[in-house]
């Protein structure tokens, strides 16, 4: 998990919206390409769902991670 991963999850949780990498880029100062890569990793870990092409929302597992109920080493494949 990276600092960007935490920022992505926090933004998705705080807004409770379905967001694209482009919208995230405008709000958390990482490039869209990097955010797309990280969102793929977060999806693989079950922390976000892709609800449509290029649109993501946080999962219950993602919220559990933010609340400290899951440790980063539990997310490793």
Wavefront OBJ file of the C-alpha trace (Angstrom):
o trace
v 0.000 0.000 0.000
v 1.209 3.446 -0.910
v 0.388 6.923 0.341
v -1.551 7.390 -2.901
v -3.626 4.291 -2.123
v -4.628 5.755 1.213
v -5.512 9.092 -0.421
v -7.603 7.346 -3.086
v -9.509 5.309 -0.502
v -9.998 8.308 1.771
v -11.344 10.415 -1.099
v -13.733 7.688 -2.220
v -14.916 7.131 1.362
v -15.256 10.817 2.225
v -17.253 11.693 -0.875
v -19.201 8.408 -1.042
v -19.227 8.945 -4.818
v -18.300 6.842 -7.811
v -15.223 8.578 -9.239
v -12.929 8.337 -12.247
v -9.147 8.657 -12.280
v -9.598 12.044 -13.966
v -11.713 13.385 -11.079
v -9.317 11.908 -8.527
v -6.390 13.529 -10.370
v -7.984 16.955 -9.956
v -8.447 16.399 -6.232
v -5.423 14.524 -4.912
v -2.505 15.653 -7.101
v -1.407 12.387 -8.691
v -1.362 11.764 -12.438
v -4.329 10.033 -14.022
v -2.079 7.254 -15.346
v -0.649 6.579 -11.880
v -4.108 6.650 -10.320
v -5.406 4.190 -12.916
v -2.553 1.822 -12.062
v -3.170 2.126 -8.336
v -6.933 1.688 -8.747
v -6.229 -1.593 -10.548
v -4.132 -2.758 -7.600
v -6.806 -1.656 -5.139
v -9.416 -3.515 -7.164
v -7.254 -6.669 -7.122
v -7.086 -6.356 -3.324
v -10.879 -5.983 -3.096
v -10.696 -2.431 -1.726
v -12.490 -0.771 -4.641
v -14.976 -1.963 -7.254
v -15.011 -0.874 -10.868
v -18.689 -0.120 -11.416
v -18.295 0.862 -15.061
v -15.446 1.520 -17.470
v -13.161 3.929 -15.603
v -15.482 4.469 -12.621
v -14.671 3.253 -9.122
v -16.197 3.141 -5.660
v -14.852 1.983 -2.317
v -15.915 -1.419 -0.991
v -16.751 -2.486 2.550
v -13.292 -4.092 2.641
v -11.785 -0.724 1.660
v -13.663 0.978 4.463
v -12.483 -1.713 6.893
v -8.884 -1.006 5.843
v -9.335 2.728 6.459
v -10.857 2.019 9.875
v -7.841 -0.082 10.829
v -9.707 -3.375 10.775
v -7.363 -4.740 8.070
v -3.598 -4.418 8.020
v -1.691 -3.733 4.794
v 0.117 -7.093 5.037
v -3.286 -8.848 5.021
v -3.880 -7.359 1.562
v -0.759 -8.790 -0.067
v -1.400 -11.461 -2.642
l 1 2 3 4 5 6 7 8 9 10 11 12 13 14 15 16 17 18 19 20 21 22 23 24 25 26 27 28 29 30 31 32 33 34 35 36 37 38 39 40 41 42 43 44 45 46 47 48 49 50 51 52 53 54 55 56 57 58 59 60 61 62 63 64 65 66 67 68 69 70 71 72 73 74 75 76 77
